[in-house]
Amino acid sequence: MKPVRWGVLSPARIGMEKVLPAMLKSKELEVYALASRDLGRAQAACKELGIPKAYGSYEEMLADPSIEAIYNPTPNHLHVPLTLQAVKAGKHVLCEKPIALNATEAEQLRSVPKGMLVAEAFMVRHHPQWKMARELARSGALGRVQAMQVLFSYHLLDPTNVRNKADIGGGGMLDIGCYPVTGARYVFEAEPTRVVALIDRDPVMKVDRLASGIADFGEGRQLSFTCGTQAMNFQRVQIIGTTGRFEIDIPFNAPPDTPTLVHLHQAGKAVETRSIPVVDQYQLQAEHFGRAVRGIEHLDHGVENAIRNMKVLDAFFRSETSGKWETV
């Protein structure tokens, strides 16, 4: 297919270190331009990655008629405003997670004109290890799937980092707590009906630094997770059924240059460890979006899916305040 021409809103770290290097490997994508409110930063980023065009404002790049799709990795509070601005300029948008600060804000994206695509950048849904997890759940290889248990943590104390700024959408739940929610919705292929949370906040920065939650997906299915931003780096996923268990060693930050390992435990059988061939989940994500732009594939997860994810996160925050189960 003809490569989709992309523009990038800001030289954000996730883009510079993960997403853009992945996109630049693809023959289906052309990363043509990067914009920053500081032209010097944009030029430096373009030089570092070999991107042809630098813009000194978002508006200038969005006015470029040759750009078809936008990758939006700006801080959380800018996701919806800049996505809407890009769509109004006739650009499809792949927006970093979380799609918004809350579901009410996310619902503004329902105004996107028909034919314009907007998706939330949960790259894990494109990795073969997660597709395998869903297929095992579907096939009955784990028996009746009952539970998903997730632990995801990192250590970040820098108050100047956007993830530690409460007023612009910082905190662990929006940064990494969204992954267990997305993963469970993906594997269970269902929506939770109610949730309960226990959340500890940093006394100075006010962001949630340790959060645990339970989500009731009905029919005896539960998600339980803990996410932390001031803990030792770690991540693991367990999916448990009546006759089997599936474990993903590196469920979220899967490396783009080495195979990943998953483990299938079935009653009465030896543990089967499988090596997943090398893939770059960020590349797969952008290629899928590009094929959807070209009309070759249907966009798997669009605006409505992103809104539903935010509704679950909102319910966890309501539970933090009420101390009770909250309906999603």
Phi, psi and omega in degrees: 000160175293128181303139176282131180270123185250150167238152185238130179269099174087147177274052181296153185300317181299323178290311184296322186267330188240300193286310184293318174303324178292315181295324182292344178281344190270140175278350181269354185231145173236106176278100191264325188214154175223136182242146173216156175287353175242107183302323180298319177295319180296317180295320179295318180294318179296320178296318181298320186257352181080033178271131190295320193239131176247137177240144181268008174203152177296318184299321181296318179291319181294339179278352180287112185291345182279344182275127185260325185225150181239137168257124186247097179254025182291169176304155191307321184289348179260357185301306183290311181302316182284329175295316178296321178297319180292318180296319178297335177274004176087023181250140169286152187227126166259110187253135177300153175282154349288152184299334184203179176279335179197173184293324180300316178294318180300327182296342175299335183287351174293347179278358180300130182300148177303135181097344176266133184259136173226131179221151177269133190276071170265091187296336185298331181293350180256359181274137181303332182292326177282325175296322176297318179301315181293320180294322177296320178295318180294320190283344185088007181296340178256007188077211175279116183291128186247321190211150167236129178242131186226136169232129182214121183209157172210174184238111182217114182248356184293113182289346180273349179289138183301333180287350177249018178250104186297327186286348178241020174095024176284177179113158187292323184297314180287333183277311184232341176295338178293337181290312175302320179297311179298316182298317180292318177298325180290314184283315179287339185053048182205171178247141177289150180263331181205158181217161173218146186222153169232117189231133175248133182248146175296129185293338181262307185279342177070003177278153174288122184252343176211123182221135173236145182213155172234134177237131180264112181264007180076167179054033177075019181254133183225143167252131170230137184208159170226133174231139182221145179247359177229040181233176178294144179298125178193151173204143179195147177230135173237131174242121193239131176237186182289335182230008182200166178216138179237127184239133177248121184293312182234080190287332190247311181261049181303129183292146181274358187233001177222152178296155174251157183247138173229158186227125179253117178253121177234141184304130176080005181234157175292150178299132179254112176263126181246139176261121179273124181305157183299126171218161173248108186295332177290323176295315180298321179298311182292323179294319177298315179298319179297320178292327176293320176301320181281353181081013181277325179232156174277137179294118187295318187224106183254209186299315184297322177297319180295321178297317180297323178296318179294326179297324177292314179297320177301318181295323176298318179293326175295323179293325176305318183281318185278335185072016185230170169298138177237138177286139179280000000 
